[in-house]
């Protein structure tokens, strides 16, 4: 389902968008939908990166303990 939207763009942003849109031969609605979709993907990736970094920091200590335990097992196998 589509939603109607009214927005104000800076004149320079609009001019540039129009130039690119015309060169690509895209309708304005399609161009802005694609642009917002790309921007949303960018932000989803940034938010995911932040969440993964935070979660990684939370388990870093446990990960080091597990690594140390594996190293001890490996040392016992070698001896």
N, C-alpha and C positions, 0 to 999 in steps of 0.2 A: 504494500500500500504506500502510495506517495503522500507526502505532506507538503503543503504550500508553505513557502518561507519568504519573508521579506527581510533583506539585509542591506546594510550600507557598507560599501567598500571604499577605501581610499581611491582617489582618482587614478593615481599611478598604478595601483594594483589592478584596478579594473582595465585600464588601457593595456597593460601587459598581458593580462588574461585574454582579452579580446584579440590581441595580435596572435597569440599562440593558438587560441581556439580557431580562428579563421584559417591559419596556415594548416592546421590539422583537419579542417573541414568538419568540425564537430559542432553540433548544436550547443548553445550556451548551457542548457540544463544538463546535458550529458557531460560537458566539460567540468562543471562545478561538482557534479556527483562523483566523477572520477577523482577530482582533486581532493575532495573531502574524504573519500575512501582511502586514498594514499596517506593522507595526514592521520587518519584514524589508525591505520596499520602502523605507522611510525610511532605513535604514542602508545599503542598496545605493546609494541616491542620494548619501548623505553620503560614502561611500567613493569613488564615481565622481567626485564634485566634488573631493575631495582628490587623487585620481590625476591628474585633468585639470589641476589647478593646478600640481602638481609637474612634469608633462610640459611644460606651457606655460612654466614657468620655465626648463626645460632648453633650450628652443628659442628663447627670447626674443631672445637675441643674434643668432642666425641670421636670425630674422624681421626684425630691425631692419636687418641688412645687406642683405637682399633688398629691403626697402622703400626703402632709400637708393639701391640700384642702379636700381630702377624710377623713382625721382624723377630720377636723373641722365639716364635714357633720355628721360623726359618733357621735361626741360629741353632736351635736344639736339633733340628734335622741334619744340619751340616756337621755338628760335633759328633 
